[in-house]
Amino acid sequence: MKRESLIAACGLYCGACEMYRAVHDNNEAKQQALVRAFNSRGGKFTLKDIECDGCLAGGRLSPWCRECNIKSCVKIKPGETICSADCSDFPCRELTDFAKQMPHHEEVIDNLRRLKKVGLKKHAEEEEKRWLCPQCQTPMSWYYRKCPECGAERSKKLYQVPDNMF
């Protein structure tokens, strides 16, 4: 179930989150860099704030995941934990606005459509594989330009990282 719990309510793959990777890879330098980056944009973050186990993992959550309108919407729908492409409002304004906020958000609508087509288990497996270094199979983050382990370029199957990101 671990793999499936890394598919967020919005359709993102939490296993590629910068915070998730930094914490779960025990990368203290990256954790410190994230805190500095968030605080340079007016935040008041501590190392504790970036500890996140994934949206639906049942553990620690980042501030963004704790206060998520998409997750709140899903909670009021009986039996649902992830936004559904079957919803009569799909894709709703909340989801389309979210998809425009950050480069890694752009794929949520396609992710949710894929999830509907192949099911949670298969989709989670595909996402886990998609976010591995194409050369050494190290887990990659949404914003890694190169593999932190072997230095290989990120897969062409992933979106291009904008120059102004991390």
C-alpha positions as CSV (number, residue, x, y, z in Angstrom):
1,M,0.0,0.0,0.0
2,K,3.0,2.4,0.5
3,R,3.3,3.0,-3.3
4,E,-0.4,3.7,-3.7
5,S,-0.4,6.1,-0.7
6,L,2.0,8.3,-2.6
7,I,-0.7,9.3,-5.1
8,A,-2.2,12.5,-3.7
9,A,-5.8,13.5,-3.6
10,C,-5.1,15.9,-6.5
11,G,-3.3,13.3,-8.6
12,L,0.3,14.3,-7.9
13,Y,2.9,11.7,-7.2
14,C,4.2,12.5,-3.7
15,G,7.2,10.3,-4.1
16,A,8.7,13.0,-6.4
17,C,8.0,15.9,-4.1
18,E,11.1,17.9,-3.1
19,M,10.2,17.8,0.6
20,Y,9.4,14.1,0.5
21,R,12.6,13.3,-1.3
22,A,14.8,15.4,1.0
23,V,13.3,13.9,4.2
24,H,13.0,10.3,3.0
25,D,16.5,10.3,1.4
26,N,17.9,11.8,4.7
27,N,19.4,14.6,2.7
28,E,19.9,17.2,5.4
29,A,21.6,19.7,3.0
30,K,18.5,19.6,0.8
31,Q,16.2,20.0,3.7
32,Q,18.1,23.1,4.9
33,A,18.1,24.5,1.3
34,L,14.3,24.0,1.1
35,V,13.7,25.8,4.4
36,R,15.9,28.7,3.2
37,A,14.2,28.8,-0.2
38,F,10.7,28.9,1.3
39,N,11.7,31.5,3.9
40,S,13.3,33.7,1.2
41,R,9.8,34.0,-0.3
42,G,8.3,35.3,3.0
43,G,7.7,32.0,4.7
44,K,8.5,31.1,8.3
45,F,9.4,27.4,7.9
46,T,11.4,25.1,10.1
47,L,12.8,21.7,9.3
48,K,9.8,20.2,11.0
49,D,7.5,21.9,8.5
50,I,9.0,20.1,5.5
51,E,8.6,16.7,7.0
52,C,6.0,15.0,4.8
53,D,5.1,11.3,4.3
54,G,2.7,12.0,1.4
55,C,-0.9,13.2,1.2
56,L,-2.7,10.0,1.9
57,A,0.0,8.1,3.8
58,G,-1.5,8.9,7.2
59,G,1.6,10.5,8.7
60,R,3.3,13.9,8.6
61,L,2.1,16.5,6.1
62,S,3.6,19.6,4.7
63,P,1.7,22.9,5.3
64,W,0.4,22.8,1.8
65,C,-1.0,19.3,2.1
66,R,-2.5,19.9,5.5
67,E,-4.7,22.8,4.1
68,C,-5.7,21.5,0.7
69,N,-9.0,22.4,-0.8
70,I,-8.9,19.5,-3.2
71,K,-8.4,17.0,-0.4
72,S,-11.2,18.7,1.6
73,C,-13.5,18.3,-1.4
74,V,-12.7,14.6,-1.8
75,K,-13.3,14.0,1.9
76,I,-17.0,15.0,1.6
77,K,-17.6,12.4,-1.2
78,P,-18.4,9.0,0.3
79,G,-15.7,6.3,-0.4
80,E,-13.4,8.7,-2.2
81,T,-9.8,9.6,-1.2
82,I,-8.5,10.8,-4.6
83,C,-10.2,13.3,-6.9
84,S,-12.1,11.3,-9.6
85,A,-12.3,11.8,-13.3
86,D,-15.8,10.4,-12.8
87,C,-16.9,13.4,-10.8
88,S,-19.6,15.4,-12.5
89,D,-17.5,18.6,-12.0
90,F,-14.2,17.1,-13.3
91,P,-12.1,19.0,-14.0
92,C,-13.5,21.5,-11.6
93,R,-12.3,25.1,-11.1
94,E,-10.3,24.2,-8.0
95,L,-8.4,21.5,-9.9
96,T,-7.8,23.6,-13.0
97,D,-6.6,26.6,-10.9
98,F,-4.3,24.2,-9.0
99,A,-2.9,22.9,-12.3
100,K,-1.7,26.4,-13.2
101,Q,0.1,27.2,-10.0
102,M,3.4,25.3,-10.4
103,P,5.0,23.3,-13.2
104,H,4.6,20.0,-11.4
105,H,0.9,20.7,-10.9
106,E,0.3,20.9,-14.7
107,E,0.0,17.1,-15.0
108,V,-2.7,16.5,-12.3
109,I,-5.6,16.4,-14.7
110,D,-3.8,13.9,-17.1
111,N,-2.7,11.9,-14.0
112,L,-6.3,11.6,-12.8
113,R,-7.5,10.5,-16.2
114,R,-4.7,7.9,-16.3
115,L,-5.6,6.8,-12.8
116,K,-9.2,6.2,-13.9
117,K,-8.1,4.2,-16.9
118,V,-5.6,1.9,-15.3
119,G,-6.5,1.9,-11.6
120,L,-4.6,3.0,-8.5
121,K,-2.2,0.2,-8.2
122,K,-1.0,0.3,-11.8
123,H,-0.9,4.1,-11.9
124,A,1.2,4.3,-8.7
125,E,3.6,1.7,-10.2
126,E,3.9,3.7,-13.4
127,E,4.5,6.9,-11.5
128,E,7.2,5.4,-9.3
129,K,9.0,4.1,-12.4
130,R,8.6,7.3,-14.3
131,W,10.3,9.3,-11.5
132,L,13.4,7.1,-11.4
133,C,16.7,8.2,-13.0
134,P,16.8,6.6,-16.4
135,Q,20.4,5.5,-15.8
136,C,20.8,4.3,-12.2
137,Q,17.2,4.1,-11.0
138,T,17.6,6.5,-8.1
139,P,14.3,8.3,-7.2
140,M,14.1,11.7,-8.7
141,S,12.3,14.9,-7.5
142,W,9.9,17.1,-9.5
143,Y,12.7,19.7,-9.8
144,Y,15.9,17.7,-10.1
145,R,17.5,18.6,-13.4
146,K,20.1,15.8,-13.0
147,C,20.2,12.6,-10.9
148,P,21.8,13.4,-7.5
149,E,23.4,10.0,-7.6
150,C,25.0,9.5,-11.0
151,G,24.5,13.0,-12.6
152,A,22.4,11.7,-15.6
153,E,19.9,14.0,-17.2
154,R,16.3,13.6,-16.1
155,S,14.0,11.5,-18.3
156,K,12.5,13.1,-21.4
157,K,9.2,11.7,-20.2
158,L,9.1,14.3,-17.5
159,Y,8.3,18.0,-18.0
160,Q,11.2,20.4,-18.4
161,V,12.3,22.2,-15.2
162,P,12.0,26.0,-15.6
163,D,15.3,27.9,-15.1
164,N,13.9,29.9,-12.2
165,M,13.0,26.8,-10.1
166,F,15.2,25.7,-7.2
